Amino acid sequence: MDDGSASAAVAEPSAAPSGLHHVELWVPDLAGALPAWRWLLETMGWAPFQDWEDGRSRRLGDVYVVMEQRRRVAQPRGAMTQPRAHRRPA
């Protein structure tokens, strides 16, 4: 019986998607972006992983999400193929 009340169920994450290594989110203002992304990632089960001056990461299984502050968010074509300086899982 539906009593009209809304309830949200959050699925427990068992593992991150297979084949995905990491995701990078480049933001111009890390402090401004953190609250919303923290809430979203925590809700989805991502745990804090690493913190450094211009970035944070969260981990779910073997996959991690990096949020880095970049003054210039747009990069020239081909920049995605260059090695990144962010920290990687040990």
Buried (B, 14 or more C-beta within 10 A) or exposed (E): EEEEEEEEEEEEEEEBEEEEEBEBBBBEEBEEBBEEBBEEBEEBBBEEBBEEEEBBBBBBBEBBBBBBBBEEEEEEEEEEEEEEEBBEEE
